[in-house]
């Protein structure tokens, strides 16, 4: 029987026939099309074919239906209140195929009259509405269903359009008590959606009353596009002495296709070595959505498995023809269990966040990371990676053939690195408070020998690793002169802006100090200053992924003392001089702790500084003492400068050490000019070289009034 029409409609949603298409031997009355004797063929060609029935749309009929048009919207719709397709050799070829079974009462009960095995719906009462499935294959004889479409939807739903847990959408079953082979093959190029479970019933249960070896297969293939299975997938395999009942469910993806399984994958039988769920991925992706997944085999060639459901995956055989990437959001040990690994393709396991593994070091984290995959037989060489966490840096580790950790590397955590640099910059600002006499008050030898008050402004930029800081300082002071001695006090305020690779800081510094100087008539001088220092920093930082951030503030205090000695030696017969200088500063910055906005606790140990400076200045003094100018170069060394800190959150912690000691060179040019007998201005420009800690530039200008 052949039917050719643009549109073929059997019934409608509101006016349904009892049954759709069947063969005479099936013995159903009220059938729309009865092909007659078993084996008769029916062919329907159209742009749209729709069959609405109360009972089965197709039952034990040999039929081919095609529906295509130039727009790619040709459709086959099979909609019933019972098993929609219930056997026969059926070929459906269309742009879109929709197979829908709707149950009008309670959700179907799939646990009764099933040989004592929980393998699928009862088939004794095959057409009862409480036992329906969109596709229920096997029936009274061997049969096969083939669907070829761009888009296909197979679903078993309730009257409100919802899918209940445990409701079958696709199954291979048997009519009455007779075993039968049944094969289902569905191939799509754009989208395959299955709403309901996929599995097996009595057709595949081991029965002592039959001697045949029965097999069945469900094959779902995505040639590009996407496959979405919203339900569990279950197989049942059993073998006896004289017979074997086996079934496979095969999921295939090629051409960058995506498979989404949103339920468990289970093997309910007693024999799992040969049959079960088999997944084949070629340049494609499997997104795991069910908690428990028992897989007979996975064949992977250049493919990706994504586990974002904290799932456990057990695989009898994993064959890697090409590179396989396993992405996971869980650090659970043994989440991927492989009994046998074959093939030469490499395996990479990627955890999204290293903090999920925990550990106080990269080595400890690597050991835990390497437990995610467990391989019983075969090569155990795997590359593991873990993305940057809130504390941990991104980690890469490899295992050898025996599965032991062979190498470990950890990148710097961007936020932790920046916080470390911020703490270091606070220390460096503290260390930079060391001021020699010329910087602070100008050339006092050209000024009146009297009491005075002064003010100085400073603008500069410092650089440490990837951190840049620009700052402006206002410093004021007043002193009293007693002969060749000067005693005074000073206070300062600094406002700074820090730039990191991944954020910024707003910095403020306050200091107060007392000083005393001795200026001898022969050019010698001694300057001593003691300072108390307090710094505050507000920070706003981002992690490498650009999504996570850490905000907050920190503050610290410190105390320093410095002493400078110099001797101005005039060059006879000229107004020029040379001035050798030595200086020593000792400082102690207090320990401090703080917590970031995302809950990371940071503890910074106290930092000591012991800086020595040896310098020489060459200058000129106006004969009338109207002013002076100089060039100066100094070599400095900090014998301390070690910083130790620790960051932690939950079970993750990292320790950091920073060595800010070492040697550097300062270059300066400056001068003093007396505007009047009582008022003088002075200034200096400075830069440094030779150390990771660098003052890119610093300009200062001051004014002193002598009473």
ABEGO torsion letter per residue (X at the ends): XBBBBABBBBEBAABBBABBBBBAAAGBBGBABBAEBBGBBBBBBBABBBBBBABBABBGBBBBBBBBBAAGABBBBBBBABBABAEEBBBBBBABBBBBBBBABBBBBAABGAGGBBAEBBAABAABAAABBABBBGEABBBBBBBBBABBBBBBBBAAGBBBBGBBABBBBBBEABBBBBBBBBBBAABBBBBEBBBBBAAABBBAABABBBBBBBBBBBBEEBBBBBEBBBBBBBBBAABBBBBBBBBBBBGGBBBBBABBBBBABABAAABEBBBBBBGBBBBBABABBBBABBBBBGBBBBBAAGBBBBBABBBBABBBBBBBABABBGABBBABBBEABBBBBBBABAAAAEEABAAAAAAAAAAABBBABEBABBBBBBBBBAABBBBBBBBBAAGBBABBBBBBBAAAAAAAAAAAAAAAAAAAABBBAAAAAEBAAABBBBBBBBBBBBBBBBBBEABBBBBBBBBBBBBBBBEABBBBBBBBBBBBBBBBAAEBBBBBBBBBBBBBBBBBAAGBBBBBBBBBBBBBBBBBBBBAAGABBBBEBBBBBBBBBBBBBBBBBBBBGBABBBBBBBBBBBBBBBBBBBBBAAGBBBBBBBBBBBBBBBBBBBBBBBAAGAEBBBBBBBBBBBABGBBBBBBBBEABBBBBBBBABEBBBBBBBBBBBBABAABBBBBBBBBBBGBABBBABBBBBBBBBBX
